[in-house]
């Protein structure tokens, strides 16, 4: 009987010591590899070739560094969490961080305040996301996919402060939005050249990029990203910036492609400085309900703040082009610093086209835009796609002349019959300026301003030094203007 009891006790002790253990690095200022941790705690990390398995929770202490600098796969067990107070660096050509069992995701990563995080060329999948509480965070050239709620429930990359760098990544088909921050977090991230697709698989009412307030003097920059929706996710928008807590919003959204979401870009609340420029915003209509969304750009604020500068965008086939609500103000083109040059096409619902819907009492400057792409338009045709004081006297007026892509603001038949010669032209045109036009501008077919010259009354000769093709020439003064086609041979 004693031998049986002793044998049972030995089996029990062996089993006990084989149970995975959590591990915290000793906080001695040492740089650790995964192999070093495996040697220090074989029940926390096991090794098989270039495959490492994390079986317990791992904490990197404040003064310690963990570096992954060789190609490997790190498998993490169900519900296990990596917490970093010190430094965590991934810098190799191909690192995969994934669940030991894809059906049992790990908890994810928690990067504490003052930690230093630099992750490169990694695939991060089947985990609970990255909770970024530190200012010192960069992630470049990575793929983040099939992640769910865990360390973060708000976004795959959930930011809290500072100026994190998120560049050249693919972030796709995750349960939550791709990138987020809390409403009261001051985050001025640099989000550049990422492919963002099909996030918010939970299909909750959230966009793929969902950010709150920013630093006062450093802009949040969302530049050159591609943001593509999943047609099955009718609640998932493109980009949202919200300020409901009285913080700062300083933002640049430039040169992105935003396509196939519930809406393109929305900004809510007061802003200090905002520029939305040179974006392609198309087909953001997947929910199909114009009462709930579908704007290419939507601005909504209960208080008047600085103008949102909007220029050079291509806005097509959304349920609405641009919608304005509350006390928001916008500059879509003026005679000073904003050239306009926005292009609109087929933004509409209910059989009506709405390039711009000014549902505010504020007057709006919207000069030098192409309101109906692909055709020469009259002033009345442009008027028909803009909803403002003409349609409802309680609303602010939109000043949309001069405009591009057509006959701009023809004052009367006499001005409409204004001519120059020759046309086609080789090197110069001649005209009699009997309408006291003060300026002549030449535009490309995409609405880009090519040249601008001051002209005098009477006979004028204007040199034309342009490649062969079709252009538009706009003659204008403070009272009237007219645009004509010109063909350069």
C-alpha positions as CSV (number, residue, x, y, z in Angstrom):
1,X,0.0,0.0,0.0
2,X,2.8,2.5,0.8
3,X,4.5,1.8,-2.6
4,X,1.2,2.6,-4.4
5,X,0.8,5.8,-2.5
6,X,4.4,6.9,-3.2
7,X,4.1,6.1,-6.9
8,X,0.8,8.2,-7.1
9,X,2.5,11.1,-5.3
10,X,5.4,11.1,-7.8
11,X,3.0,11.1,-10.8
12,X,1.1,14.0,-9.2
13,X,4.3,16.1,-8.6
14,X,5.5,15.4,-12.1
15,X,2.2,16.6,-13.5
16,X,2.2,19.7,-11.3
17,X,5.7,20.8,-12.5
18,X,4.6,20.3,-16.1
19,X,1.8,22.9,-15.8
20,X,2.5,26.1,-17.8
21,X,3.7,29.0,-15.7
22,X,3.4,32.7,-16.2
23,X,6.7,34.5,-16.4
24,X,8.0,38.0,-15.7
25,X,11.4,39.1,-16.8
26,X,13.6,40.0,-13.8
27,X,13.9,43.8,-14.4
28,X,17.7,43.8,-14.5
29,X,18.2,45.8,-17.7
30,X,18.9,42.7,-19.8
31,X,17.9,42.1,-23.5
32,X,16.0,38.8,-23.9
33,X,15.2,36.6,-26.8
34,X,12.4,34.1,-26.8
35,X,15.1,31.4,-26.5
36,X,16.4,33.1,-23.4
37,X,12.9,33.1,-21.8
38,X,12.5,29.4,-22.8
39,X,15.8,28.6,-21.0
40,X,14.8,30.5,-17.9
41,X,11.3,29.1,-17.8
42,X,10.8,26.0,-19.9
43,X,7.1,25.8,-18.9
44,X,6.4,29.3,-20.2
45,X,7.9,28.9,-23.7
46,X,8.8,25.7,-25.5
47,X,10.8,25.5,-28.7
48,X,10.6,23.2,-31.8
49,X,12.9,24.3,-34.6
50,X,11.9,27.9,-35.4
51,X,8.5,27.4,-33.8
52,X,8.0,28.9,-30.3
53,X,5.0,28.2,-28.1
54,X,4.0,30.6,-25.3
55,X,2.0,28.6,-22.8
56,X,1.7,31.2,-20.0
57,X,1.2,34.9,-19.6
58,X,4.4,36.9,-20.3
59,X,5.3,40.2,-18.7
60,X,8.3,42.2,-19.9
61,X,9.5,44.4,-17.0
62,X,10.2,48.1,-17.1
63,X,14.0,47.9,-17.5
64,X,14.1,44.8,-19.7
65,X,13.9,44.3,-23.5
66,X,12.6,41.4,-25.5
67,X,13.7,41.3,-29.1
68,X,12.6,39.0,-32.0
69,X,15.3,39.4,-34.7
70,X,15.1,36.1,-36.6
71,X,12.3,34.6,-38.7
72,X,10.1,32.4,-36.5
73,X,6.5,31.6,-35.6
74,X,5.3,32.3,-32.1
75,X,2.2,30.3,-31.1
76,X,0.3,31.6,-28.1
77,X,-2.0,29.5,-26.0
78,X,-5.7,30.2,-25.4
79,X,-6.4,33.5,-23.5
80,X,-2.7,34.2,-22.8
81,X,-1.5,37.8,-22.7
82,X,1.8,39.5,-23.4
83,X,2.2,42.7,-21.2
84,X,5.1,45.1,-21.9
85,X,6.4,47.7,-19.4
86,X,9.8,47.8,-21.0
87,X,10.9,47.4,-24.7
88,X,9.5,45.0,-27.3
89,X,11.0,44.9,-30.7
90,X,10.2,42.7,-33.7
91,X,12.7,43.3,-36.5
92,X,13.1,40.4,-38.9
93,X,11.9,39.6,-42.4
94,X,9.0,37.3,-41.5
95,X,7.6,36.7,-38.1
96,X,4.2,35.1,-37.5
97,X,2.4,35.6,-34.2
98,X,-0.7,33.5,-34.0
99,X,-2.9,31.3,-31.8
100,X,-1.8,27.8,-30.9
101,X,-5.4,26.9,-31.8
102,X,-7.2,29.3,-34.2
103,X,-10.4,28.3,-32.5
104,X,-9.1,29.4,-29.1
105,X,-7.5,32.9,-29.7
106,X,-4.9,34.4,-27.3
107,X,-5.7,37.5,-25.3
108,X,-3.3,39.8,-27.3
109,X,-0.8,42.4,-26.3
110,X,-0.9,45.2,-23.8
111,X,1.7,47.9,-24.2
112,X,1.8,49.9,-21.0
113,X,2.5,53.6,-20.7
114,X,6.2,54.5,-21.2
115,X,6.9,51.1,-22.9
116,X,8.8,51.3,-26.2
117,X,7.3,49.3,-29.0
118,X,8.7,48.7,-32.6
119,X,7.1,46.0,-34.7
120,X,8.2,45.3,-38.2
121,X,7.3,42.7,-40.9
122,X,5.1,40.5,-38.6
123,X,1.9,38.7,-39.2
124,X,-0.4,39.1,-36.1
125,X,-3.5,37.0,-36.2
126,X,-6.1,35.1,-34.2
127,X,-5.5,37.2,-31.1
128,X,-7.1,39.9,-29.1
129,X,-5.4,42.9,-30.6
130,X,-2.9,45.5,-29.5
131,X,-3.8,47.7,-26.6
132,X,-1.4,50.7,-27.0
133,X,-1.1,52.8,-23.8
134,X,2.3,54.1,-24.7
135,X,3.4,57.1,-26.7
136,X,6.3,55.3,-28.2
137,X,4.7,52.9,-30.7
138,X,5.5,52.0,-34.3
139,X,4.3,49.2,-36.5
140,X,5.4,48.9,-40.1
141,X,5.0,46.4,-42.9
142,X,2.8,44.1,-40.8
143,X,-0.3,42.1,-41.5
144,X,-3.1,42.1,-38.8
145,X,-6.0,39.8,-39.7
146,X,-8.7,37.6,-38.0
147,X,-8.2,39.2,-34.6
148,X,-11.1,39.5,-32.1
149,X,-11.9,41.2,-28.9
150,X,-9.4,40.6,-26.1
151,X,-6.7,43.0,-24.8
152,X,-8.8,45.6,-26.7
153,X,-12.5,45.5,-27.6
154,X,-12.5,48.8,-29.6
155,X,-10.0,48.3,-32.4
156,X,-7.2,45.9,-33.5
157,X,-4.8,48.7,-32.8
158,X,-6.3,50.8,-29.9
159,X,-4.3,54.0,-29.2
160,X,-4.3,56.1,-26.1
161,X,-1.8,59.0,-26.4
162,X,1.1,60.6,-28.3
163,X,2.1,60.3,-31.9
164,X,2.2,56.6,-32.8
165,X,3.4,55.5,-36.3
166,X,1.2,53.0,-38.3
167,X,2.7,52.6,-41.7
168,X,2.7,50.2,-44.7
169,X,0.5,47.6,-43.0
170,X,-2.4,45.4,-44.2
171,X,-5.2,45.4,-41.6
172,X,-8.1,43.2,-42.7
173,X,-11.1,41.2,-41.7
174,X,-10.8,41.7,-38.0
175,X,-13.8,41.6,-35.6
176,X,-13.3,45.2,-34.5
177,X,-12.2,48.4,-36.4
178,X,-8.7,48.6,-37.7
179,X,-7.5,51.6,-35.7
180,X,-9.1,53.4,-32.8
181,X,-8.7,55.8,-29.9
182,X,-11.0,56.8,-27.1
183,X,-13.1,60.0,-27.3
184,X,-10.9,61.7,-24.6
185,X,-7.5,60.5,-25.8
186,X,-5.1,63.0,-27.3
187,X,-3.7,61.0,-30.2
188,X,-2.0,62.4,-33.3
189,X,-1.1,59.3,-35.1
190,X,0.7,59.1,-38.4
191,X,-1.4,56.6,-40.4
192,X,0.3,56.2,-43.8
193,X,0.0,53.8,-46.8
194,X,-2.0,51.1,-45.1
195,X,-4.3,48.6,-46.8
196,X,-7.4,48.5,-44.6
197,X,-10.2,46.2,-45.7
198,X,-13.3,44.5,-44.2
199,X,-12.7,45.4,-40.6
200,X,-15.5,45.6,-38.0
201,X,-16.6,42.1,-38.9
202,X,-18.9,42.4,-35.8
203,X,-20.9,44.8,-38.0
204,X,-21.4,47.2,-35.2
205,X,-22.0,50.9,-35.9
206,X,-18.3,51.8,-36.1
207,X,-15.9,52.8,-38.9
208,X,-12.7,51.1,-39.9
209,X,-10.7,54.1,-38.6
210,X,-12.4,55.4,-35.4
211,X,-10.5,58.2,-33.6
212,X,-11.2,60.9,-31.0
213,X,-9.3,64.0,-30.0
214,X,-5.8,64.9,-31.0
215,X,-2.8,66.8,-29.6
216,X,-3.2,70.6,-29.9
217,X,-0.1,71.4,-32.0
218,X,0.5,68.2,-33.9
219,X,-1.9,66.9,-36.5
220,X,-3.4,63.5,-36.8
221,X,-2.4,62.5,-40.3
222,X,-4.3,59.9,-42.3
223,X,-2.4,59.8,-45.6
224,X,-2.4,57.6,-48.7
225,X,-4.3,54.7,-47.2
226,X,-6.8,52.4,-49.0
227,X,-9.9,51.8,-47.0
228,X,-12.3,49.3,-48.6
229,X,-15.5,48.0,-47.1
230,X,-17.0,44.6,-47.0
231,X,-20.4,44.6,-48.8
232,X,-21.8,42.3,-46.1
233,X,-21.0,44.8,-43.3
234,X,-23.7,47.5,-43.8
235,X,-22.8,49.2,-40.4
236,X,-19.1,49.7,-41.1
237,X,-18.0,53.2,-42.1
238,X,-14.7,54.5,-43.5
239,X,-13.2,57.2,-41.3
240,X,-14.7,58.9,-38.2
241,X,-13.1,61.7,-36.2
242,X,-15.2,62.7,-33.1
243,X,-14.8,65.5,-30.5
244,X,-17.5,65.4,-27.9
245,X,-15.3,66.2,-24.9
246,X,-14.0,69.7,-25.6
247,X,-10.5,68.5,-26.6
248,X,-8.5,69.4,-29.7
249,X,-9.0,68.2,-33.3
250,X,-6.2,68.9,-35.6
251,X,-6.4,66.6,-38.6
252,X,-5.2,66.1,-42.2
253,X,-6.9,63.4,-44.3
254,X,-5.1,63.4,-47.6
255,X,-4.7,61.2,-50.7
256,X,-6.7,58.2,-49.5
257,X,-9.0,55.9,-51.4
258,X,-12.2,55.3,-49.4
259,X,-14.6,52.9,-51.2
260,X,-17.5,50.6,-50.5
261,X,-18.2,51.6,-46.8
262,X,-21.4,52.7,-45.1
263,X,-20.0,56.3,-45.4
264,X,-16.7,57.8,-46.4
265,X,-15.5,60.4,-43.9
266,X,-17.4,61.8,-41.0
267,X,-16.2,64.5,-38.5
268,X,-18.3,65.1,-35.4
269,X,-17.9,68.0,-33.0
270,X,-15.6,71.0,-32.8
271,X,-12.3,71.1,-34.7
272,X,-9.3,73.4,-34.5
273,X,-7.9,72.7,-37.9
274,X,-9.0,70.1,-40.5
275,X,-8.1,69.5,-44.1
276,X,-9.7,66.9,-46.3
277,X,-7.8,66.9,-49.5
278,X,-7.1,64.8,-52.7
279,X,-9.1,61.8,-51.6
280,X,-11.1,59.4,-53.8
281,X,-14.3,58.8,-52.0
282,X,-16.6,56.4,-54.0
283,X,-19.5,54.0,-53.6
284,X,-19.9,54.5,-49.8
285,X,-23.5,53.4,-50.0
286,X,-23.7,49.8,-48.8
287,X,-26.3,50.4,-46.1
288,X,-28.6,51.9,-48.7
289,X,-30.6,54.1,-46.3
290,X,-30.0,57.9,-46.9
291,X,-31.6,58.7,-43.5
292,X,-28.8,56.9,-41.7
293,X,-25.7,57.5,-43.7
294,X,-24.1,57.2,-47.1
295,X,-22.3,60.5,-47.3
296,X,-19.0,60.8,-49.0
297,X,-18.1,63.5,-46.4
298,X,-20.4,64.4,-43.5
299,X,-19.6,67.2,-41.0
300,X,-21.7,67.7,-37.9
301,X,-21.1,70.1,-35.0
302,X,-23.3,71.8,-32.5
303,X,-20.9,74.7,-32.3
304,X,-19.2,76.9,-34.9
305,X,-15.5,76.1,-35.1
306,X,-12.8,76.6,-37.7
307,X,-13.6,75.9,-41.4
308,X,-12.9,72.4,-42.6
309,X,-10.8,72.9,-45.7
310,X,-12.0,70.5,-48.5
311,X,-10.2,70.5,-51.9
312,X,-9.1,68.2,-54.7
313,X,-11.4,65.3,-53.7
314,X,-13.2,63.0,-56.2
315,X,-16.6,62.2,-54.7
316,X,-18.7,59.7,-56.7
317,X,-21.7,57.4,-56.3
318,X,-22.3,57.9,-52.6
319,X,-25.9,58.4,-51.4
320,X,-24.9,62.0,-50.7
321,X,-21.8,63.9,-51.8
322,X,-21.1,66.2,-48.9
323,X,-23.6,66.8,-46.0
324,X,-23.4,69.5,-43.5
325,X,-25.3,69.6,-40.2
326,X,-25.7,71.7,-37.1
327,X,-23.3,74.7,-36.9
328,X,-20.5,73.3,-38.9
329,X,-18.6,75.5,-41.4
330,X,-16.7,74.3,-44.4
331,X,-14.5,75.9,-47.1
332,X,-14.9,74.1,-50.5
333,X,-13.1,76.7,-52.5
334,X,-12.5,80.5,-52.2
335,X,-10.7,83.3,-53.9
336,X,-7.7,83.0,-51.6
337,X,-6.0,79.9,-50.3
338,X,-8.4,77.1,-51.2
339,X,-8.4,76.3,-55.0
340,X,-11.6,74.0,-54.7
341,X,-11.1,71.5,-57.5
342,X,-13.5,68.9,-56.0
343,X,-15.2,66.7,-58.5
344,X,-18.7,65.3,-57.9
345,X,-20.5,62.6,-59.8
346,X,-23.8,60.6,-59.3
347,X,-24.1,61.1,-55.6
348,X,-27.8,60.7,-54.9
349,X,-30.8,58.9,-53.5
350,X,-34.5,58.7,-54.2
351,X,-34.0,59.7,-57.8
352,X,-32.3,63.0,-56.8
353,X,-28.7,64.0,-57.1
354,X,-27.2,65.7,-54.0
355,X,-23.6,66.8,-54.6
356,X,-23.8,69.2,-51.6
357,X,-26.5,69.4,-48.9
358,X,-26.1,72.4,-46.7
359,X,-28.4,71.6,-43.8
360,X,-27.1,74.5,-41.8
361,X,-27.9,78.2,-41.6
362,X,-24.2,79.1,-42.4
363,X,-23.2,80.5,-45.8
364,X,-20.7,78.3,-47.6
365,X,-18.0,79.2,-50.1
366,X,-17.7,76.5,-52.7
367,X,-16.0,78.0,-55.8
368,X,-14.1,76.3,-58.6
369,X,-15.5,72.8,-58.2
370,X,-16.8,70.4,-60.9
371,X,-20.3,69.6,-59.7
372,X,-21.4,67.3,-62.5
373,X,-18.4,65.3,-63.9
374,X,-18.3,64.5,-67.5
375,X,-20.5,67.2,-68.9
376,X,-20.7,70.9,-69.7
377,X,-23.2,72.3,-67.2
378,X,-25.2,75.4,-67.0
379,X,-25.6,77.3,-63.7
380,X,-29.1,75.9,-63.3
381,X,-27.9,72.4,-63.7
382,X,-25.3,73.0,-60.9
383,X,-28.0,74.7,-58.8
384,X,-30.1,71.5,-59.2
385,X,-27.5,69.3,-57.4
386,X,-26.9,71.7,-54.5
387,X,-29.4,72.0,-51.6
388,X,-29.2,75.3,-49.8
389,X,-31.1,78.6,-49.3
390,X,-32.7,78.5,-52.7
391,X,-34.4,75.3,-51.7
392,X,-35.1,76.2,-48.1
393,X,-34.9,79.9,-46.9
394,X,-33.9,78.7,-43.4
395,X,-30.6,77.4,-44.8
396,X,-27.4,79.2,-45.7
397,X,-26.5,80.1,-49.2
398,X,-23.8,78.1,-51.1
399,X,-21.7,80.3,-53.4
400,X,-20.7,77.9,-56.1
401,X,-19.7,80.2,-59.0
402,X,-17.4,80.1,-60.7
403,X,-17.5,76.4,-61.3
404,X,-15.6,73.9,-63.5
405,X,-16.6,71.2,-65.9
406,X,-18.9,73.5,-68.0
407,X,-20.2,76.8,-68.8
408,X,-19.7,78.7,-65.6
409,X,-22.3,81.2,-64.4
410,X,-23.4,82.6,-67.7
411,X,-24.9,86.1,-67.0
412,X,-26.8,86.6,-70.2
413,X,-26.9,85.6,-73.9
414,X,-24.4,88.3,-74.8
415,X,-21.8,87.0,-72.4
416,X,-22.6,83.4,-73.5
417,X,-21.8,84.4,-77.1
418,X,-18.4,85.7,-76.1
419,X,-15.8,84.2,-78.5
420,X,-12.0,84.0,-79.0
421,X,-10.1,82.8,-82.1
422,X,-8.7,80.7,-83.5
423,X,-10.1,77.4,-82.0
424,X,-8.4,75.0,-82.5
425,X,-5.3,76.9,-81.5
426,X,-1.6,76.3,-82.0
427,X,0.2,79.0,-80.0
428,X,-2.1,82.0,-79.2
429,X,-5.7,83.2,-79.1
430,X,-7.1,86.6,-79.7
431,X,-10.3,88.2,-78.3
432,X,-12.0,91.5,-77.8
433,X,-12.6,92.0,-74.1
434,X,-15.8,94.1,-74.4
435,X,-17.2,92.7,-71.1
436,X,-14.4,94.1,-68.9
437,X,-13.2,90.7,-67.9
438,X,-10.2,91.0,-65.5
439,X,-8.8,87.5,-65.4
440,X,-8.4,84.5,-67.7
441,X,-7.7,81.0,-66.3
442,X,-7.0,77.8,-68.2
443,X,-8.1,74.5,-66.6
444,X,-7.4,70.9,-67.6
445,X,-10.3,68.4,-68.1
446,X,-9.9,67.2,-64.5
447,X,-10.5,70.7,-63.2
448,X,-6.9,71.4,-62.4
449,X,-5.8,75.1,-62.8
450,X,-3.0,75.3,-65.3
451,X,-2.5,79.1,-65.6
452,X,-4.0,82.4,-64.6
453,X,-3.4,85.8,-66.2
454,X,-4.7,89.4,-65.7
455,X,-6.2,90.9,-68.9
456,X,-7.2,94.4,-70.0
457,X,-10.2,95.8,-71.8
458,X,-10.2,95.8,-75.6
459,X,-8.2,93.6,-77.9
460,X,-5.9,91.0,-76.3
461,X,-3.6,88.3,-77.4
462,X,-3.0,85.4,-75.0
463,X,0.0,83.0,-75.7
464,X,-0.9,79.3,-75.4
465,X,2.0,76.9,-74.7
466,X,0.2,73.7,-73.9
467,X,0.4,70.1,-75.1
468,X,-2.2,69.0,-77.6
469,X,-5.6,68.3,-76.0
470,X,-8.9,69.7,-74.7
471,X,-8.8,72.5,-72.1
472,X,-11.3,75.0,-70.6
473,X,-10.7,78.8,-70.6
474,X,-12.6,80.9,-67.9
475,X,-12.9,84.6,-68.4
476,X,-14.1,86.5,-65.3
477,X,-14.6,89.6,-63.2
478,X,-16.4,90.3,-60.0
479,X,-19.8,90.3,-61.7
480,X,-19.8,87.7,-64.4
481,X,-17.8,84.9,-65.9
482,X,-17.9,82.5,-68.8
483,X,-16.0,79.3,-69.6
484,X,-15.3,78.0,-73.1
485,X,-13.7,74.8,-74.5
486,X,-10.4,75.2,-76.2
487,X,-8.6,72.6,-78.4
488,X,-4.8,72.8,-78.7
489,X,-3.4,71.2,-81.8
